[in-house]
Amino acid sequence: MLSNFIISRTQLPIEGVKNTLQLLDEDCTIPFISRYRKERTGNLDEVQIGDIVKFKELYQALEKRKTAILKALEEQDVLTEELKAKIAAITELNVLEDLYLPYKKKRKTKAETARKNGLEPLAKIIMSQNANDLETIAFKYVKGDVSNIEKALEGARHIIAEWINERTDIRNALRRQLERHAQISTKIIKTKADTSTPLSTSEKAQKFRDYFDWEESLNRIPSHRLLAILRAENEGFIRAKILIDDVRALENIDTKIIRSSNACADQIELAISDAYKRLLLPSLSNEALQNAKEKADESAITVFAKNLKQLLLGSPLGEKRVLAIDPGFRTGCKVVCLDAQGVLKYNETIYPHPPKSDAIGAMKKINSLADAYKIEAIAIGNGTASRETEAIIRKIRFKNDIQVFVVSEAGASIYSASKIARDEFPDYDVTVRGSISIGRRLQDPLAELVKIDAKSIGVGQYQHDVDQTRLKKSLDTVVENCVNAVGVNVNTASQPLLSYVSGIGPKLAENIFNYRNENGAFTSRNDIKKVPRLGGKAFEQSAAFLRIKDPKNPLDDSAVHPESYALVKQMAKDQNITVSELIGNTTLLKKISLKQYCTNEVGLPTLEDIIKELEKPGLDIREQAKVFTFNQNIKSITDLHSGQLLPGIVNNITNFGCFVDVGIKESGLIHVSNLSDSFVKDVNEHVSLHQQIIVKVLEVDVDRKRIQLKLHKK
């Protein structure tokens, strides 16, 4: 049963699981369920509901496979009631496949050839271990393609090897040995990894130098190291192999089968060795490696998801007029001016750097643009020529106080060449679109970053090596949860942003966008119902996440769901004030007795959420952007030396530490052991993405372009 399957894996309360499954079957989304159906789920959060969805899909995949196997067994006319009951009771896919293995249609195998040559009876005689004169018995099977006694015995051994391979107890015993004791071992492939080869190959080889001769426990290897080894193998620099104690493995199989000391036992021992080396070990070591890879994938995807969430919920500057610069040397710096809503007002290219080196002209132009467009902040991309451009900008004496920010360009080039960018700015080239993206990222990182394929943002580890379907699913869930946690201004949101709103999706997002363009701004949440094909269910799921600025009904700019408007109106009436007077009145809100408003559908969790929202309606959960300045004396890796204390920004987090931008091309690494003097279980407990920190330089390897840092406690 589905609910029992999920409960056994999540340990979540049975009622919460059952009700959540019912809501999911009613096409409710995770953000909606976690926020507005707390009474039914028992207050499960989006992570727990996400786990229910994951195991529901796993269960469905298992049931689908069972159905296919049952059909195959029926067609073979081997399906018994006992076998059907065994299949029904299975809850693990590998157990199901082991059970099906003896019945599985095989390609041409040595055992199948031996059967066609009539050697199965001989194999059975050997397995009985009772025959005294085995050679005489085997001679009876010498005929046709079986030219001699040894060929007969060999064919019988092939059949026995297949039987051994199909035994569930033997497979499980070897599986356990692999799980507990397997080692992953690597050896260099000298022809490709030779450092005397051309520079490009040599540089690639250097990245994997640590794994040219490596051995480590498979069940303890960190995810990043396993993924690095597998990448090195895929690129042809090393060969990886799974190792276990072969003697121990063979002894374990021997004890399960051999119970005599005659010639039959000798043949069985040879068959065991053959089964182990040719069938069991290759199959189960591949399975063990695949299981380890899946765990590594999950770990890497979890890291990426955490980083993406922090990035999407990064500090927005808000509705401020921004001048954005995409820096460059030879091709110049692309400059755009955006209004407070991110609308492009002006664009131009300046050439402050070599070869033109018109720094004075560039400074005058930036100053005049800042004055003409009443610029409140400047966003500079952090790519090529970023530091040089920032230094020039900071020399300008603006009339007004203008904040200067360095903004991550990760994924900006992907966006600028995308269909979304072409549709938004059909009359401008990729360079202008890239600058616009940089400026908008400062204004609202979430609204801009949702336009980019999440894995192109560059805040993960080995994201191109993990299961891409699982990665996309996980990242899409993160984006959806972030968008709905913040809420969306329905009158300014782009199509991509609207598509992540609970219950909307790409098609309805397009309909909302087109309706808004044709009919003007929405004045109330009820107006959203006028959008073509946006029915009652979609409205229920999305309405509370779509905000109307300066509405007639103040609740339309809050996270209060329209289904609770009457309840809020009643609260205000009971206090003899209007809803507008109730909103923000913290003192009065704290005095309201919530129990009197409890019903069968609405309990304290929902009522507490409503009160919290009424205290600060539409509050952005994100912190506001802060200005940050790098050490201006550090221009390249050669300017670094051990012992220096430097300001930096965390730009990536992994399981083994975090990378920090200290204002040069190469990011430095704070290894997990250098984050704290005590044991670090989770890197995220010590640093967060885009956090401004002070680091101490421990070691600089200029040749390998590696910088070792330590987190400096202020």
NORWO-V204329 format. One record per pair of residues at least 24 apart in sequence whose ideal C-beta (glycine too) atoms are under 10 Angstrom apart, sorted by the first residue. I is the first residue (numbers start at 1). GAP is how many residues later the second one is. Records with the same first field share a line. If there is no record, write none. Layout:
I=GAP + GAP
This chain:
1=58
2=50 + 53 + 54 + 57 + 58 + 61
3=49 + 53 + 56
4=55 + 87
5=50 + 51 + 53 + 54 + 57 + 58 + 86
6=45 + 46 + 47 + 48 + 49 + 50 + 52 + 53
7=45 + 48
8=47 + 83
9=42 + 43 + 45 + 46 + 49 + 50 + 82
10=34 + 38 + 41 + 42 + 44 + 45
12=29 + 30 + 32 + 36 + 37 + 39 + 40 + 43
13=28 + 29 + 30 + 31 + 35
14=28
15=25 + 26 + 27
16=24 + 25 + 26 + 27 + 28 + 32 + 33 + 36
17=24 + 25 + 27 + 31 + 32 + 34 + 35 + 38 + 39
19=25
20=24 + 28 + 29 + 31 + 32 + 33 + 36
21=31 + 32 + 35
23=26 + 29
24=25 + 28 + 29 + 32
25=31
26=511 + 514
27=476 + 510 + 511 + 513 + 514
28=474 + 475 + 509 + 512 + 513
29=451 + 452 + 455 + 472 + 473 + 474 + 475 + 476 + 512 + 513 + 516
30=447 + 450 + 451 + 454 + 472
31=446 + 449 + 450 + 451 + 452 + 453 + 454 + 469 + 470 + 471 + 472 + 510 + 511 + 513 + 514
32=452 + 470 + 471 + 508 + 509 + 510 + 511 + 512 + 513 + 529
33=469 + 508
34=447 + 450 + 451 + 468
35=449 + 450 + 467 + 509 + 510 + 524 + 526 + 571 + 574
36=466 + 504 + 505 + 507 + 508 + 509 + 523 + 524 + 525 + 527 + 528 + 570 + 573
37=564 + 568 + 569
38=564 + 565 + 566 + 567 + 568 + 570 + 571
39=559 + 560 + 561 + 562 + 563 + 564 + 565 + 566 + 567 + 568
40=561 + 563
41=564
42=563
43=560 + 561 + 562 + 563
45=436
46=431 + 432 + 434 + 435 + 438 + 439
47=430 + 434
50=423 + 424 + 427 + 428 + 431
53=420 + 424
54=416 + 419 + 420 + 423
57=416
58=33 + 35
59=32
61=32
62=28 + 29 + 30 + 31 + 34
63=25
65=25 + 28 + 31 + 32 + 35
66=24 + 27 + 30 + 34
68=32
69=27 + 28 + 30 + 31 + 34 + 35
70=30
72=28 + 31 + 32 + 33
73=27 + 30
75=30
76=27 + 28 + 29
78=24 + 25
79=24
94=77 + 78 + 81 + 190 + 193 + 197
95=73 + 76 + 77
97=74 + 190
98=68 + 69 + 70 + 71 + 73 + 74 + 77
99=67 + 69
100=66
101=61 + 64 + 65 + 66 + 67 + 70 + 182
102=60 + 61 + 63 + 64 + 65 + 66
103=63
104=62
106=56
109=49 + 50 + 52 + 53 + 170
110=44 + 45 + 47 + 48 + 49 + 51 + 52 + 164 + 168 + 169
111=44 + 45 + 46 + 47 + 48 + 49 + 50 + 51 + 52 + 54 + 55 + 168
112=46 + 47 + 50
113=32 + 42 + 45 + 46
114=27 + 31 + 32 + 37 + 38 + 40 + 41 + 42 + 43 + 44 + 45 + 46 + 47 + 48
115=40 + 43 + 44 + 47
116=28 + 29 + 39
117=24 + 26 + 27 + 28 + 29 + 34 + 35 + 38 + 39
118=25 + 26 + 27 + 28 + 34 + 37
119=27 + 32 + 33 + 34 + 35 + 36 + 37 + 38 + 39 + 40
120=35 + 36 + 39 + 40 + 43
121=35 + 38
122=24 + 30 + 31 + 33 + 34 + 35 + 37 + 38 + 145
123=30 + 32 + 33 + 34 + 35 + 36 + 37 + 38 + 39 + 40 + 144 + 145 + 148
124=32 + 35 + 36 + 39
125=31 + 139 + 142
126=27 + 30 + 31 + 33 + 34 + 137 + 138 + 139 + 140 + 141 + 142 + 145
127=29 + 32 + 33 + 36 + 37 + 130 + 137 + 140 + 141 + 144
128=132 + 136
129=128 + 129 + 130 + 131 + 132 + 133 + 134 + 135 + 136 + 138 + 139
130=130 + 132 + 134
131=129 + 131 + 132 + 133 + 136
132=130 + 131 + 132
133=129 + 130
134=128 + 129 + 130 + 132 + 133
135=128
137=126 + 127
138=125 + 129
153=110 + 113 + 114 + 117 + 118
154=113 + 116 + 117 + 120
156=111 + 112 + 115
157=110 + 111 + 112 + 113 + 114 + 115 + 116 + 117 + 118
158=113 + 116 + 117 + 120
159=112
160=97 + 107 + 108 + 110 + 111 + 112 + 114 + 115
161=107 + 109 + 110 + 111 + 112 + 113 + 114 + 115 + 116 + 117 + 118 + 119
162=109 + 112 + 113 + 116 + 117
163=94 + 108 + 112
164=89 + 92 + 93 + 104 + 107 + 108 + 110 + 111 + 112 + 115 + 116
165=109 + 110 + 111 + 113 + 114 + 115 + 118 + 119
166=109 + 113
167=86 + 89 + 90 + 108 + 113
169=84 + 87
170=79 + 82 + 83 + 86 + 87 + 102 + 105 + 106 + 110 + 114
171=108 + 109 + 112 + 113 + 116
172=112
173=76 + 79 + 80 + 82 + 83
174=70 + 75 + 78 + 79 + 102 + 106 + 107 + 109 + 110 + 111 + 113 + 114
175=105 + 109 + 112 + 113 + 116
176=76
177=67 + 68 + 71 + 72 + 75 + 107 + 111
178=40 + 41 + 64 + 65 + 66 + 71 + 103 + 106 + 107 + 109 + 110 + 111 + 113 + 114
179=39 + 40 + 105 + 109 + 112 + 113
180=37 + 38 + 39 + 64
181=36 + 37 + 38 + 62 + 63 + 64 + 67 + 68
182=35 + 36 + 37 + 60 + 61 + 62 + 63 + 102 + 103 + 106 + 107 + 110
183=31 + 32 + 33 + 34 + 35 + 36 + 37 + 38 + 58 + 59 + 60 + 61 + 62
184=27 + 30 + 31 + 32 + 33 + 34 + 35 + 37 + 41 + 42 + 45 + 46 + 56 + 57 + 58 + 59 + 101 + 104 + 105 + 108
185=28 + 29 + 30 + 31 + 33 + 44 + 53 + 54 + 55 + 56 + 57 + 58
186=24 + 25 + 26 + 27 + 28 + 29 + 30 + 43 + 46 + 47 + 51 + 52 + 53 + 54 + 55
187=24 + 25 + 26 + 27 + 28 + 51 + 52 + 53 + 54
188=24 + 25 + 26 + 44 + 49 + 50 + 51
189=43 + 44 + 46 + 47 + 48 + 49 + 50
190=47
191=45 + 46
192=43 + 44 + 45 + 46
193=39 + 42 + 43 + 44 + 45
194=43
201=36
203=501 + 502
204=28 + 31 + 32 + 33
205=27 + 30 + 32 + 33
206=497 + 498 + 499
207=24 + 25 + 28 + 30 + 497
208=24 + 25 + 27 + 29 + 30
209=28 + 495
211=26 + 27 + 29
212=25 + 26
213=25
214=24 + 26
215=26 + 28
218=24 + 25 + 26 + 67 + 70 + 71 + 73 + 74
219=69 + 72 + 73 + 76
221=71 + 74 + 75
222=74 + 77 + 432 + 433 + 434 + 450
223=69 + 70 + 72 + 73 + 74 + 75 + 76 + 77 + 78 + 79 + 80 + 238 + 239 + 243 + 431 + 432 + 433
224=72 + 75 + 76 + 79 + 237 + 238 + 430 + 431 + 432 + 433
225=71 + 430 + 431
226=63 + 66 + 67 + 69 + 70 + 71 + 73 + 74 + 236 + 239
227=66 + 69 + 70 + 72 + 73 + 234 + 235 + 236 + 237 + 238 + 239
228=68 + 233 + 234 + 237
229=67
230=59 + 62 + 63 + 66 + 232 + 235
231=231 + 233 + 234
234=231
240=49
241=44 + 48
242=39 + 40 + 42 + 43 + 44 + 45 + 46 + 47 + 50
243=38 + 42
244=37 + 40 + 41 + 44
246=27 + 30 + 31 + 35
249=27 + 31 + 32 + 35
250=25 + 26 + 27
252=24
253=27
293=172 + 173 + 174
294=172 + 173 + 176
296=165 + 166 + 169 + 170 + 359
297=165 + 166 + 168 + 169 + 170 + 171 + 173 + 174 + 177
298=168 + 169 + 172 + 176
299=162 + 163 + 167 + 355 + 356
300=160 + 161 + 162 + 163 + 165 + 166 + 167 + 171 + 354 + 355
301=154 + 159 + 160 + 161 + 162 + 165 + 166 + 169 + 170 + 171 + 172 + 173 + 174 + 177
302=158 + 172 + 353
303=156 + 157 + 158 + 159 + 160 + 349 + 350 + 351 + 352 + 353 + 380 + 381
304=150 + 151 + 153 + 154 + 155 + 156 + 157 + 158 + 159 + 162 + 167 + 170 + 171 + 174 + 348 + 349 + 350
305=149 + 154 + 155 + 166 + 169 + 170 + 172 + 173 + 174 + 176
306=153 + 154 + 172 + 347 + 376 + 377 + 378 + 382 + 383
307=150 + 151 + 152 + 153 + 154 + 156 + 171 + 343 + 344 + 345 + 346 + 347 + 351 + 377 + 381 + 382 + 383
308=141 + 146 + 147 + 149 + 151 + 152 + 166 + 167 + 170 + 171 + 174 + 381
309=150 + 166 + 168 + 169 + 170 + 172 + 173 + 176 + 380
310=149 + 168 + 172 + 340 + 343 + 374 + 377 + 378 + 379 + 380 + 381
311=97 + 99 + 130 + 134 + 135 + 138 + 143 + 146 + 147 + 148 + 167 + 171 + 340 + 341 + 377 + 378 + 379
312=133 + 134 + 135 + 136 + 137 + 138 + 142 + 145 + 147 + 163 + 166 + 167 + 169 + 170 + 171 + 173 + 174 + 310 + 377
313=132 + 133 + 165 + 168 + 169 + 172 + 173 + 307 + 308 + 309 + 310 + 375 + 376 + 377
314=93 + 94 + 127 + 128 + 130 + 131 + 132 + 135 + 308 + 309 + 311 + 374 + 375 + 376
315=90 + 127 + 130 + 305 + 307 + 308 + 309 + 310 + 311 + 375
316=125 + 126 + 127 + 128 + 129 + 130 + 131 + 132 + 170 + 304 + 306 + 307 + 308 + 309
317=59 + 60 + 62 + 86 + 88 + 90 + 122 + 124 + 125 + 126 + 127 + 128 + 307 + 308 + 309
318=58 + 59 + 124 + 125 + 126 + 302 + 304 + 306 + 307
319=57 + 124 + 125 + 170 + 173
320=55 + 56 + 57 + 83 + 122 + 123 + 305
321=24 + 49 + 52 + 53 + 54 + 55 + 56 + 81 + 118 + 122
322=51 + 53 + 54 + 55 + 56 + 57 + 80 + 81 + 83 + 85 + 114 + 116 + 117 + 118 + 119 + 120 + 121
323=43 + 46 + 47 + 50 + 52 + 53 + 54 + 55 + 56 + 57 + 70 + 79 + 81 + 112 + 116
324=51 + 53 + 54 + 55 + 56 + 57 + 81 + 83 + 110 + 111 + 112 + 113 + 114 + 115 + 116 + 117 + 118 + 119
325=25 + 27 + 37 + 41 + 53 + 54 + 55 + 56 + 60 + 61 + 64 + 65 + 67 + 68 + 79 + 82 + 110 + 113 + 114
326=53 + 54 + 55 + 57 + 58 + 59 + 60 + 63 + 81 + 83 + 86 + 87 + 90 + 104 + 105 + 106 + 107 + 108 + 109 + 110 + 111 + 112 + 113
327=25 + 26 + 53 + 54 + 55 + 56 + 57 + 58 + 59 + 60 + 61 + 62 + 63 + 65 + 66 + 79 + 82 + 108 + 111
328=25 + 53 + 55 + 56 + 57 + 58 + 61 + 103
329=24 + 25 + 26 + 27 + 28 + 55 + 56 + 59 + 60
330=24 + 25 + 26 + 54 + 55
331=53 + 54 + 100
332=24 + 26 + 30 + 53 + 99
333=29 + 33 + 47 + 48 + 52 + 53 + 55 + 56 + 59 + 60 + 98 + 102
334=47 + 95 + 96 + 97 + 98 + 99 + 100 + 101 + 102 + 104
335=27 + 30 + 31 + 34 + 43 + 97 + 100 + 104
336=33 + 43 + 92 + 95 + 96 + 97 + 98 + 99 + 100 + 101 + 102 + 103 + 104
337=32 + 33 + 35 + 36 + 37 + 38 + 98 + 99 + 102
338=35 + 37 + 39 + 41 + 97 + 98 + 100 + 101 + 102 + 104 + 105
339=34 + 35 + 104
340=34 + 36 + 103
341=99 + 102 + 103 + 148 + 150 + 151
342=94 + 95 + 97 + 98 + 99 + 100 + 101 + 102 + 105 + 106 + 150 + 152
343=93 + 97 + 149
344=80 + 81 + 83 + 84 + 88 + 89 + 91 + 92 + 95 + 96
345=24 + 27 + 28
346=26 + 27
347=78 + 81 + 82 + 84 + 85 + 86 + 88 + 89
348=84 + 87
349=82 + 83 + 86
350=39 + 42
352=33 + 36 + 37 + 39 + 40 + 41
353=31 + 32 + 35 + 36 + 39
354=31 + 34
359=29 + 30 + 32 + 33 + 36
360=32 + 35
362=27 + 30 + 31 + 34
363=29 + 30 + 32 + 33 + 34
364=32
366=26 + 27 + 30 + 32 + 36
367=26 + 29 + 30 + 31 + 32 + 35
370=26 + 28 + 29 + 30 + 32
371=27 + 28 + 29
374=26
375=25 + 27 + 28
376=24 + 25 + 26 + 27
377=25 + 26 + 27 + 28 + 62 + 65 + 66 + 248 + 250
378=24 + 25 + 26 + 27 + 28 + 29 + 61 + 64
379=24 + 25 + 26 + 27 + 28 + 56 + 58 + 59 + 60 + 61 + 62 + 63 + 64 + 246
380=24 + 25 + 26 + 27 + 29 + 58 + 59 + 62
381=25 + 26 + 27 + 28 + 29 + 31 + 53 + 54 + 56 + 57 + 58 + 60
382=24 + 25 + 26 + 27 + 28 + 30 + 56 + 267 + 269 + 279 + 281
383=25 + 26 + 27 + 29 + 30 + 51 + 55 + 282
384=25 + 281
386=244 + 275 + 277 + 278 + 279
387=243 + 245 + 247 + 248 + 249 + 276 + 277 + 278
388=247
390=239 + 240 + 242 + 273
391=241 + 244
394=235 + 238
403=39 + 222 + 223 + 224
404=223 + 224 + 225
405=33 + 34 + 36 + 37 + 220 + 221 + 222 + 223
406=32 + 36 + 221 + 222 + 223 + 224 + 243 + 255 + 257
407=30 + 31 + 32 + 33 + 34 + 35 + 38 + 41 + 218
408=30 + 33 + 37 + 41 + 49 + 50 + 51 + 241 + 243 + 253 + 281 + 282
409=25 + 28 + 29 + 32 + 49
410=31 + 39 + 42 + 46 + 47 + 48 + 49 + 241 + 242
411=26 + 30 + 37 + 38 + 40 + 41 + 42 + 43 + 44 + 45 + 46 + 47 + 48
412=24 + 25 + 26 + 29 + 36 + 37 + 40 + 44 + 45
413=24 + 39 + 43
414=37 + 38 + 39 + 41 + 42 + 43 + 44
415=25 + 26 + 33 + 34 + 36 + 37 + 38 + 41 + 42 + 81
416=36
418=33 + 34 + 35 + 38 + 78
420=30 + 31 + 32 + 74 + 75 + 76
421=30 + 31
423=71 + 72
424=27 + 70 + 71 + 72
440=54
442=183
443=182
444=42 + 45 + 48 + 49 + 53 + 176 + 178 + 181
445=37 + 177 + 180 + 245
446=33 + 36 + 37 + 39 + 40 + 42 + 51 + 54 + 174 + 176
447=36 + 39 + 41 + 42 + 45 + 46 + 47 + 49 + 50
448=46 + 48 + 49
449=30 + 33 + 47 + 48
450=29 + 30 + 32 + 33 + 38 + 43 + 44 + 45 + 46 + 47 + 48 + 49 + 50
451=43 + 44 + 45 + 46
452=44
454=24 + 25
458=193 + 194
459=192 + 193 + 194 + 195 + 200 + 230 + 231
460=192 + 193 + 194
461=191 + 192 + 193 + 194 + 195 + 198
462=192
476=24
480=24
482=139 + 140
483=62
484=57 + 58 + 60 + 61 + 62 + 75
485=60 + 74 + 136 + 137
486=59 + 61 + 73 + 134 + 135 + 136
487=57 + 58 + 59 + 60 + 70 + 71 + 72 + 131 + 132 + 133 + 134
488=54 + 57 + 58 + 59
489=32 + 33 + 57 + 58 + 59 + 60 + 68 + 129
490=26 + 31 + 32 + 35 + 37 + 38 + 41 + 52 + 53 + 55 + 56 + 57 + 58 + 59 + 66
491=25 + 29 + 30 + 31 + 32 + 55 + 56 + 57 + 58 + 59
492=24 + 29 + 55 + 57
493=53 + 54
498=44 + 48
500=45
501=37 + 40 + 41 + 42 + 43 + 44 + 45
502=36 + 38 + 39 + 40 + 41 + 42 + 43 + 44
503=31 + 32 + 34 + 35 + 36 + 37 + 38 + 39 + 40 + 42 + 43
504=27 + 30 + 34 + 37 + 38 + 41 + 42
505=33 + 37
507=26 + 27
508=24 + 25 + 26 + 27 + 30 + 34
511=27
512=30 + 34
521=27 + 28 + 29
522=24 + 25 + 26 + 27 + 29 + 34
523=25 + 27 + 28 + 29 + 30 + 33
524=24 + 27 + 28 + 29 + 31 + 32 + 38
525=26 + 28 + 30 + 31 + 32 + 36 + 37 + 40
526=27 + 30 + 36
527=24 + 29
528=28 + 34
544=69
547=70 + 71
548=70
549=69
553=26 + 27
554=24 + 25 + 26 + 27 + 28 + 29 + 30 + 60 + 63 + 64
555=24 + 25 + 28 + 55 + 58 + 59 + 62 + 63
556=61 + 62
557=26 + 60 + 61
558=25 + 52 + 55 + 56 + 58 + 59 + 60 + 61
559=50 + 51 + 53 + 54 + 55 + 58 + 59 + 60
560=49 + 50 + 53 + 54 + 57 + 58
561=45 + 48 + 49 + 52
563=38 + 39 + 43
564=33 + 38 + 42 + 43 + 45 + 46 + 49
567=30 + 32 + 35 + 39 + 40 + 43
568=29 + 42 + 43 + 45 + 46
570=26 + 27
571=25 + 26 + 36 + 39 + 40 + 43
572=42
579=35
582=32
583=30 + 31 + 32 + 33 + 34 + 35
584=30 + 31 + 32 + 33
585=29 + 30
586=25 + 28 + 29 + 30
588=26
589=25 + 26
590=25
625=65
626=64 + 66
627=65
628=33 + 35 + 62 + 64
629=34 + 63
630=31 + 32 + 33 + 34
631=31 + 32 + 33
632=31
633=30
634=28 + 29 + 30 + 63
635=28 + 29 + 30
636=27 + 28 + 29 + 30 + 66
637=25 + 27 + 28 + 29 + 31 + 63 + 64 + 65 + 68 + 69 + 70
638=26 + 62 + 64
639=24 + 25 + 61
640=24 + 26 + 28 + 57 + 59 + 60 + 62 + 67 + 69
641=56 + 58 + 59
642=54 + 55 + 56 + 57 + 58 + 66
643=53 + 54 + 55
644=51 + 52 + 53 + 54 + 56 + 65
645=49 + 50 + 51 + 52 + 65 + 67
646=47 + 48 + 49 + 50 + 51 + 63 + 66
647=45 + 46 + 47 + 48 + 65
648=43 + 44 + 45 + 46 + 47 + 61 + 63 + 64
649=40 + 41 + 42 + 43 + 44
650=33 + 36 + 37 + 38 + 39 + 40 + 41 + 42 + 43 + 45 + 61
651=38 + 39 + 40
652=37
653=29 + 30 + 31 + 33 + 34 + 35 + 36 + 38
654=29
655=27 + 28
656=27
657=26 + 29 + 30 + 51 + 52 + 54
658=25 + 26 + 28 + 29 + 30 + 31 + 33 + 35 + 37 + 51 + 53
659=48 + 50
660=27 + 31 + 33 + 34 + 35 + 47 + 49 + 51
661=29
662=33 + 35 + 45 + 47
664=43
665=40
666=34 + 36 + 38 + 39 + 40 + 41
667=38 + 39 + 40 + 42
668=27 + 29 + 30 + 31 + 32 + 38 + 39 + 40 + 41 + 42
669=29 + 37 + 38 + 39 + 40
670=25 + 26 + 28 + 37 + 38 + 39 + 40 + 41 + 42
671=27 + 37 + 38 + 39
673=37
674=24 + 34 + 35 + 36 + 37
675=34 + 35 + 36
676=34 + 35 + 37
677=36
686=25
687=24
